[in-house]
Amino acid sequence: MLKRYAPLALLTFFSCQEQPPADQADRLGVPVEHIIATRDQRVRRAQSEAYCRAHGVPYYKNPTALFTDSEAEATLRTQDQVVDRALALCFIGLKSEGMPSEQLAAIDKDYHISAKLTPEERAYVTALHPTEQQQTDANWRYEGLHVLLWALGYVPTLAYPDRMCKVAPDVKVIHDLTEAQFRQHARLRSKKEVLDQADLILRLDWACTEARLKKEAPPGELNSEVVTERHHALNWLIKYGNQDYDNVTTDT
C-alpha cells in the first residue's frame, strides 16, 4: 500500500484476511458454523445485510455462521483506553507525514504520548531510519483514529468506506483541546452502536476478501484498505480475542 495522505500543511501544530495460528483458534473465538444466534445478533445481521444490498455488496449467506458477539457477551474497551489509543494513533499518523521532531516532542509532552504507545509504535517512533513499511503502516492508522473519534462521539457518523477519511478535521479535534479536555468531553458510544458497526465491517471485509481471492475489484466501490483498518479498530474496541492493538486480527 502506498502512503495516502498529503502533509497537513494547514495545521501548524501539528489486510489481507488474517487467520490466527491453529493453537490460537479457540482463544480468538474464530467464527464457527451452527451458531445459535441471540435476537440482537439476528437483528444486527439483518440490518448489516440490508446495508450491503443497498450498496451492491454481496454478503455471507450461511444463516448460522459469522456473527459478532451478542450484547450480553461483548465487553468494550473503557473510555479512557479509547482516549489513550486515539491520541497515540494521531501522533503516529503525524510522524508518518514527516512532522519535525521538535513539534512531535511538544505533542508527546503535552499529551503524554510515550506512555500510550504499543511496542510496534514505540519501535517506529524511536527508529533512526524507519522502513518504508513502517511509514506506510503508520500512515494508515489515521483510519483507526477516525473510528475511535467516532466511538468517542467526536465524529457523528462513519460514512460508507469507499474513500479515505479526511485527516485534517480529525487531527483538529485533538489539536483544539488539551488532553484533559479531550478526555472530559468524550462520550463513549453504547455497546449496541459499536457492535452494529463491528458487525457491518465484518461483512464488508468478508466481501472484500472474497473479491481479492477471485482477483476482482472490491464490490460496491469499497476501499479495501479502509475497510481493513476500520475492522482492525472495531475489533480492538469490542476486545475481539482480547488482543492488543499491534496484534488485532480481522478474521472473516
Wavefront OBJ file of the C-alpha trace (Angstrom):
o trace
v 0.000 0.000 0.000
v 1.245 3.457 -0.786
v 1.195 6.356 1.596
v -2.121 8.061 1.034
v -2.184 11.286 2.998
v -0.567 14.559 1.997
v 1.109 16.562 4.777
v -1.270 18.639 6.875
v 0.073 21.928 5.620
v -2.776 23.929 7.111
v -2.140 22.629 10.630
v 0.697 24.460 12.272
v 0.673 22.131 15.305
v 0.767 19.644 14.363
v -5.221 -6.509 5.182
v -5.408 -9.042 3.557
v -7.508 -11.512 5.571
v -5.719 -12.577 8.696
v -6.101 -16.047 10.145
v -4.670 -16.979 13.564
v -2.405 -19.976 14.112
v -4.247 -23.192 14.853
v -3.284 -23.115 18.517
v -4.967 -19.718 18.903
v -8.276 -20.610 17.283
v -10.163 -21.358 20.469
v -8.790 -18.320 22.267
v -9.769 -15.941 19.483
v -13.254 -17.304 19.034
v -12.856 -17.687 15.286
v -16.300 -17.749 13.631
v -17.732 -21.277 13.510
v -20.696 -22.885 11.818
v -24.034 -23.631 13.502
v -24.158 -20.682 15.901
v -27.437 -20.266 17.735
v -27.786 -16.513 17.435
v -29.466 -14.310 20.002
v -32.176 -11.887 18.965
v -29.852 -8.880 18.931
v -27.328 -10.807 16.816
v -30.046 -11.660 14.283
v -31.337 -8.087 14.165
v -27.824 -6.707 13.796
v -27.023 -9.110 10.994
v -30.244 -8.296 9.166
v -29.567 -4.562 9.201
v -25.977 -5.114 8.033
v -27.174 -7.273 5.158
v -29.743 -4.632 4.185
v -26.924 -2.070 4.134
v -24.867 -4.359 1.902
v -27.761 -4.848 -0.523
v -28.316 -1.092 -0.710
v -24.693 -0.621 -1.794
v -24.423 -3.595 -4.121
v -22.127 -5.535 -1.796
v -22.520 -9.347 -1.576
v -22.640 -10.906 1.883
v -22.098 -14.243 3.551
v -25.247 -16.303 3.206
v -24.891 -19.063 5.826
v -27.529 -18.017 8.415
v -25.843 -19.843 11.308
v -22.289 -18.514 10.996
v -20.295 -15.281 11.015
v -21.625 -13.254 13.944
v -20.171 -10.676 16.277
v -20.755 -11.266 19.981
v -24.162 -10.571 21.459
v -24.643 -7.521 23.672
v -24.792 -9.795 26.700
v -21.413 -11.364 25.867
v -19.493 -8.395 24.497
v -17.232 -6.116 26.526
v -15.957 -2.831 25.167
v -12.702 -1.061 25.894
v -13.088 1.609 28.545
v -13.458 5.248 27.561
v -10.027 6.079 28.954
v -8.454 3.249 26.956
v -10.079 4.559 23.779
v -8.928 8.112 24.519
v -5.346 6.947 25.035
v -5.400 4.898 21.845
v -6.826 7.760 19.788
v -4.081 10.117 20.985
v -1.407 7.555 20.161
v -2.794 6.926 16.664
v -2.949 10.642 15.963
v 0.694 11.018 16.985
v 1.764 8.053 14.853
v -0.073 9.472 11.856
v 1.555 12.887 12.256
v 5.003 11.326 12.466
v 4.319 9.351 9.288
v 3.865 12.638 7.427
v 7.294 13.878 8.404
v 6.346 16.363 11.119
v 9.520 17.924 12.567
v 10.888 16.219 15.657
v 10.569 19.403 17.721
v 6.834 19.550 17.136
v 6.440 15.845 17.799
v 8.335 16.246 21.065
v 5.974 19.059 22.099
v 2.934 16.908 21.330
v 4.474 13.996 23.222
v 4.968 16.213 26.252
v 1.529 17.858 26.153
v -0.428 14.630 25.572
v 1.849 12.149 27.376
v 2.129 10.061 24.237
v 5.135 7.890 25.072
v 3.253 6.001 27.785
v 0.399 5.278 25.355
v 2.409 3.685 22.527
v 2.350 -0.014 21.697
v 5.671 -1.859 21.263
v 5.461 -1.613 17.457
v 4.607 2.073 17.628
v 7.475 2.725 20.023
v 9.865 0.901 17.686
v 8.707 3.112 14.827
v 8.922 6.337 16.840
v 12.446 5.600 18.095
v 13.854 4.223 14.836
v 16.610 6.383 13.387
v 15.671 5.256 9.897
v 12.097 3.874 9.778
v 11.413 1.469 6.954
v 9.025 2.337 4.160
v 6.649 -0.315 5.503
v 6.699 1.267 8.965
v 5.889 4.637 7.409
v 3.051 3.202 5.368
v 1.553 1.254 8.268
v 1.712 4.333 10.486
v 0.031 6.488 7.863
v -2.873 4.058 7.520
v -3.531 4.329 11.262
v -5.424 7.541 10.577
v -8.352 5.326 9.589
v -8.276 3.741 13.041
v -8.158 7.201 14.603
v -11.284 8.125 12.646
v -13.131 5.100 14.057
v -12.041 5.878 17.615
v -13.093 9.517 17.302
v -16.494 8.231 16.199
v -16.595 5.850 19.168
v -15.827 8.772 21.496
v -18.590 10.929 19.998
v -16.340 13.392 18.181
v -17.271 12.131 14.700
v -21.043 11.931 14.107
v -21.155 9.019 11.663
v -18.918 6.531 9.896
v -19.510 7.103 6.202
v -19.586 4.350 3.601
v -15.939 3.197 3.316
v -15.337 3.852 -0.352
v -12.736 6.535 0.321
v -10.165 7.558 2.885
v -11.155 9.670 5.851
v -10.403 13.386 5.919
v -7.413 13.739 8.173
v -7.356 17.485 8.874
v -10.738 17.656 10.690
v -9.867 14.601 12.785
v -6.492 15.974 13.858
v -8.087 19.364 14.543
v -10.396 17.756 17.118
v -7.351 16.864 19.191
v -5.322 19.941 18.297
v -8.071 22.229 19.659
v -8.226 20.502 23.070
v -5.845 19.716 25.872
v -5.521 16.068 26.827
v -7.733 16.680 29.872
v -10.383 18.417 27.754
v -10.295 15.688 25.109
v -10.851 13.094 27.814
v -13.509 15.125 29.600
v -15.629 15.871 26.521
v -15.542 12.303 25.199
v -18.717 10.223 25.390
v -18.162 6.559 24.590
v -20.927 5.221 22.367
v -23.224 2.470 23.533
v -22.368 -1.184 23.194
v -25.166 -1.532 20.631
v -23.785 1.243 18.421
v -20.275 -0.193 18.464
v -21.456 -3.756 17.828
v -23.618 -2.567 14.942
v -20.546 -1.106 13.261
v -18.420 -4.146 14.117
v -20.970 -6.469 12.522
v -21.225 -4.301 9.417
v -17.466 -4.029 8.893
v -17.134 -7.802 9.358
v -19.456 -8.315 6.386
v -17.870 -5.614 4.263
v -14.428 -7.099 4.911
v -15.750 -10.557 4.016
v -16.903 -9.160 0.669
v -13.516 -7.504 0.041
v -11.694 -10.706 0.930
v -13.863 -12.785 -1.411
v -13.203 -10.327 -4.228
v -9.466 -10.426 -3.578
v -9.422 -14.221 -3.643
v -11.224 -14.085 -7.000
v -8.791 -11.402 -8.221
v -11.681 -8.991 -8.645
v -12.115 -5.353 -7.658
v -13.783 -4.748 -4.290
v -17.572 -4.701 -4.714
v -19.652 -1.574 -4.318
v -16.547 0.576 -4.919
v -15.337 -0.242 -1.392
v -11.811 0.791 -0.483
v -10.487 -2.485 0.879
v -7.619 -0.862 2.815
v -10.027 1.490 4.591
v -12.298 -1.455 5.363
v -9.399 -3.429 6.846
v -8.248 -0.540 9.046
v -11.789 0.063 10.304
v -12.162 -3.635 11.022
v -8.899 -3.555 12.973
v -10.025 -0.627 15.142
v -13.524 -2.005 15.728
v -12.209 -5.450 16.653
v -9.950 -3.769 19.192
v -12.924 -1.803 20.552
v -15.007 -4.950 21.089
v -11.979 -6.794 22.533
v -12.057 -9.452 19.826
v -9.795 -12.207 21.120
v -8.722 -9.741 23.824
v -5.816 -8.777 21.571
v -3.621 -5.700 21.945
v -3.638 -3.159 19.134
v -0.469 -4.443 17.484
v -1.898 -7.938 17.160
v -5.588 -7.452 16.370
v -6.781 -9.859 13.696
v -9.518 -9.138 11.170
v -10.828 -12.628 10.566
v -13.732 -13.081 8.187
l 1 2 3 4 5 6 7 8 9 10 11 12 13 14
l 15 16 17 18 19 20 21 22 23 24 25 26 27 28 29 30 31 32 33 34 35 36 37 38 39 40 41 42 43 44 45 46 47 48 49 50 51 52 53 54 55 56 57 58 59 60 61 62 63 64 65 66 67 68 69 70 71 72 73 74 75 76 77 78 79 80 81 82 83 84 85 86 87 88 89 90 91 92 93 94 95 96 97 98 99 100 101 102 103 104 105 106 107 108 109 110 111 112 113 114 115 116 117 118 119 120 121 122 123 124 125 126 127 128 129 130 131 132 133 134 135 136 137 138 139 140 141 142 143 144 145 146 147 148 149 150 151 152 153 154 155 156 157 158 159 160 161 162 163 164 165 166 167 168 169 170 171 172 173 174 175 176 177 178 179 180 181 182 183 184 185 186 187 188 189 190 191 192 193 194 195 196 197 198 199 200 201 202 203 204 205 206 207 208 209 210 211 212 213 214 215 216 217 218 219 220 221 222 223 224 225 226 227 228 229 230 231 232 233 234 235 236 237 238 239 240 241 242 243 244 245 246 247 248 249 250 251 252
